[in-house]
Amino acid sequence: MTSAPLEIGVVVAERTVHLTRESLVRYAGASGDLNPIHYRDDVAARVGLPGVLAHGMLTMGLAVETIVEWLGDAGRILEYGVRFTRPVVVDADAGADLVVTAKVGALDDDTARIDLTVTFADTTVLGKAQVRVRRQP
């Protein structure tokens, strides 16, 4: 964390991540989650989805990765949880842009709660995305 004092409501990190179908295939191979709803339009349509979906765990991982540079050490992450509220549909041509904003939500002597806002197409896709981190000594 920066040496400046933390204050509730301060944005500590922001970024936009562009996902492509190739991103999904690579993640599927790395994670072992080969469910075809993550790379085949016909399967996604057959099960009633609006299109090929990004993996929830990929979305979750990209969101928390946003604060790692700010933290300086990913080992300071003590706890992380989210609710999956909306799917991220990854268009074959346009892909999908995830916008992540990390803001200080609560503080105590030893930890900070960082609230992540994660949106796709102006819709929140992760609800109650909160990371508890160890503050610097």
Sequence and secondary structure as in RCSB ss.txt:
>XXXX:A:sequence
MTSAPLEIGVVVAERTVHLTRESLVRYAGASGDLNPIHYRDDVAARVGLPGVLAHGMLTMGLAVETIVEWLGDAG
RILEYGVRFTRPVVVDADAGADLVVTAKVGALDDDTARIDLTVTFADTTVLGKAQVRVRRQP
>XXXX:A:secstr
  SS   TT EEEEEEEEE HHHHHHHHHHH    GGGT HHHHHHTT SS B  HHHHHHHHHHTTHHHHS GG
GEEEEEEEE S  B BTTTBEEEEEEEEEEEE SSEEEEEEEEEETTEEEEEEEEEEEE   
